[in-house]
Amino acid sequence: MNDTRTLAGDEVVEQVSALVEGVFERLKPLLAAAESVLADAPSAAALHRIRPQVIEALGGLVVGAGFVSAPRVLTDSEFGFEWWTAGSPPSQLFISLDPESENFLDYTRQSWFTVPRDTGRRHINGPYVDYLCTDEYTLTFTIPVSRAGSFAGVVGADVYVREFERAVRPRLRSLGRGAALLNAQGRVIVSNSVRQPTGSLVREADVPAWWSAGAEPGPSLRRCGDSQIVLVTG
């Protein structure tokens, strides 16, 4: 007979995988729109053409979405940023793209940008406190955008950790023992214990080493689908 805790663990992995895929699925029309616009060697003003797909991506867990260009992809600007946050109506986020400004945000150094650029793969960044927008713990989902086979930027979505937690908390609690969802660096996204708050580092399990070794499922560590989220139990 299967251990009911094992079955519950399966349910957590399946639910997290489904939530992750749901967020990335919302980004697919935006990815297609961004690659279509970039094919025409656009100016910064042309990014408004992807705005309908940005707005469409908002909703559900997604509280922010948009496109961020690689340097020198646009014809008239070194940087490009088209990002909107959910609301009634949605609002556009503006940042300083002037390298000479003291408020300049060099997003090309942010992990949500550099990992898709360097790996060619989608990425989940966080949990981190989003001081730019909300001062809330956030997960940022990004997918690389291509132009003529080269990296041209990312499309992305922001998800509040508290909303992610609200979705997974019942099944995580059903495990009946210490359990947490971690990122690839071993930091807690969500746990069922007050002793493991969001952002804390779990040292009992060497998640980075496990990940580097191939992330094979074991008695206490399991990858949640095709994501950088790990379920640790026990």
C-alpha positions in Angstrom: 0.0 0.0 0.0 1.3 3.5 -0.9 2.2 5.8 2.0 -0.5 8.5 2.1 2.3 11.1 2.7 3.9 9.9 -0.6 0.7 10.4 -2.4 0.3 13.9 -0.9 3.8 14.7 -2.0 2.9 13.6 -5.5 -0.1 16.0 -5.3 2.1 18.9 -4.3 4.6 18.3 -7.1 1.7 18.0 -9.6 0.0 21.2 -8.4 3.2 23.3 -8.4 4.0 22.0 -11.9 0.6 22.9 -13.1 0.8 26.4 -11.5 4.2 27.0 -13.1 3.1 25.8 -16.5 0.0 28.0 -16.2 2.1 31.1 -15.8 4.4 30.3 -18.7 1.3 29.5 -20.8 0.0 33.0 -20.3 3.3 34.3 -21.7 3.2 32.5 -25.0 1.0 35.0 -26.9 3.3 37.8 -25.6 6.4 35.9 -26.7 5.0 35.5 -30.2 4.0 39.2 -30.3 7.4 40.4 -29.1 9.3 38.3 -31.7 6.9 39.5 -34.4 7.5 43.2 -33.5 11.3 42.7 -33.2 11.5 41.2 -36.7 10.8 44.6 -38.2 13.8 46.3 -36.5 11.5 48.5 -34.4 11.9 51.7 -32.5 11.1 52.0 -28.8 7.7 53.5 -29.7 6.8 50.3 -31.6 6.7 48.3 -28.4 3.1 49.6 -27.8 2.1 47.0 -30.4 2.6 44.2 -27.9 0.6 46.0 -25.2 -2.7 44.0 -25.9 -0.8 40.7 -25.2 0.8 42.2 -22.1 -2.6 43.2 -20.7 -4.0 39.8 -21.7 -1.2 38.0 -19.7 -2.3 39.8 -16.5 -4.8 37.9 -14.2 -4.9 34.8 -12.1 -1.5 34.6 -10.3 0.1 37.1 -12.7 0.3 40.6 -11.2 2.8 42.1 -13.7 3.9 41.3 -17.2 5.8 42.7 -20.1 8.8 42.7 -22.4 12.4 43.8 -21.6 14.8 44.2 -24.6 18.4 43.3 -24.8 20.8 46.3 -25.4 20.8 47.8 -28.9 18.0 45.7 -30.2 15.8 48.8 -30.8 16.8 51.2 -33.5 16.6 54.4 -31.4 17.2 53.3 -27.8 19.9 51.2 -26.1 17.3 49.7 -23.8 13.6 48.9 -24.0 11.0 48.3 -21.3 7.3 47.6 -21.7 5.9 46.4 -18.4 2.4 46.7 -16.9 0.9 45.8 -13.5 -2.6 44.4 -12.8 -5.3 46.8 -11.7 -8.5 48.5 -12.7 -7.3 49.6 -15.1 -3.8 48.1 -15.5 -0.9 50.6 -15.0 2.4 50.9 -16.9 5.6 50.7 -15.0 8.2 53.3 -15.9 11.9 53.1 -15.0 14.9 55.2 -15.9 16.7 53.8 -19.0 19.3 56.6 -19.0 22.7 55.3 -18.0 23.7 58.8 -16.9 20.8 59.1 -14.5 21.4 58.3 -10.8 18.1 56.3 -10.9 19.2 54.2 -13.9 18.2 50.5 -13.5 20.6 48.3 -15.3 18.3 45.3 -15.7 21.0 43.5 -17.7 22.5 42.4 -14.4 19.3 40.9 -13.0 19.0 37.1 -12.8 15.6 37.1 -14.4 17.4 38.6 -17.4 20.8 37.0 -17.4 19.8 33.4 -16.9 17.5 33.2 -20.0 20.2 35.2 -21.9 23.0 32.8 -20.9 21.1 29.5 -21.0 18.5 30.1 -23.7 15.9 28.6 -21.3 13.0 29.9 -19.4 13.7 30.8 -15.7 12.0 31.5 -12.4 13.7 34.1 -10.3 13.0 34.5 -6.6 11.8 34.7 -4.0 13.0 38.3 -3.7 11.5 41.5 -2.4 10.5 43.6 -5.3 11.6 47.1 -4.1 11.0 48.5 -7.6 7.2 47.9 -7.6 5.5 46.5 -4.6 7.9 45.8 -1.7 6.5 42.2 -1.7 8.1 38.8 -2.0 7.9 38.0 -5.7 8.6 35.3 -8.2 9.5 36.5 -11.7 9.0 34.1 -14.6 10.9 34.9 -17.8 11.3 33.4 -21.3 14.1 34.4 -23.7 13.0 36.3 -26.9 14.9 35.7 -30.1 15.5 37.7 -33.2 17.2 36.1 -36.2 18.5 33.4 -33.9 20.0 35.8 -31.3 18.9 36.8 -27.9 16.8 39.9 -28.0 15.3 40.2 -24.5 12.8 38.5 -22.3 9.1 38.4 -21.8 8.1 37.9 -18.2 5.5 37.7 -15.5 5.5 38.6 -11.8 3.7 36.5 -9.2 3.3 37.4 -5.5 4.7 34.7 -3.2 1.7 35.2 -0.9 -0.7 34.3 -3.7 1.4 31.3 -4.7 1.5 30.2 -1.1 -2.3 30.6 -0.8 -2.7 28.2 -3.7 -0.3 25.5 -2.5 -0.7 25.8 1.3 -3.5 23.2 1.8 -1.6 20.4 0.0 1.7 21.4 1.6 0.1 21.2 5.0 -1.4 17.8 4.2 2.0 16.3 4.2 1.9 16.3 8.0 5.6 16.9 8.5 8.1 19.6 7.7 8.0 20.4 4.0 9.0 23.4 1.8 9.2 24.5 -1.7 12.7 25.8 -2.5 14.4 27.5 -5.4 17.6 26.1 -6.9 19.8 27.9 -4.4 17.9 26.3 -1.5 15.9 29.4 -0.4 12.4 28.9 0.8 9.6 30.0 -1.4 6.8 28.5 0.7 6.9 26.1 3.7 4.5 24.6 6.2 6.6 25.6 9.2 7.0 29.0 10.8 10.7 28.0 11.3 11.3 28.3 7.5 10.0 31.7 6.4 10.1 32.8 2.8 13.6 33.8 1.8 15.4 31.7 4.4 18.1 29.3 3.4 17.7 25.6 4.1 21.0 24.1 5.0 19.9 20.6 6.0 19.7 19.7 2.3 22.4 20.8 -0.1 20.0 21.7 -2.9 22.6 23.4 -5.2 24.8 20.3 -5.1 21.8 18.1 -5.7 20.8 20.3 -8.6 24.3 20.2 -10.1 24.4 16.4 -9.8 21.3 16.1 -12.0 18.3 16.6 -9.7 17.4 13.0 -9.5 14.4 12.4 -7.2 15.3 11.0 -3.8 13.5 10.3 -0.5 13.5 14.0 0.5 14.1 16.1 -2.7 11.9 16.2 -5.7 11.8 18.6 -8.6 8.4 20.1 -9.5 8.1 19.3 -13.1 10.3 21.3 -15.6 10.9 24.1 -13.1 13.6 25.3 -10.8 11.3 24.6 -7.8 12.1 21.7 -5.4 9.9 20.0 -2.8 11.9 19.1 0.3 10.4 16.9 3.0 11.4 15.4 6.3 
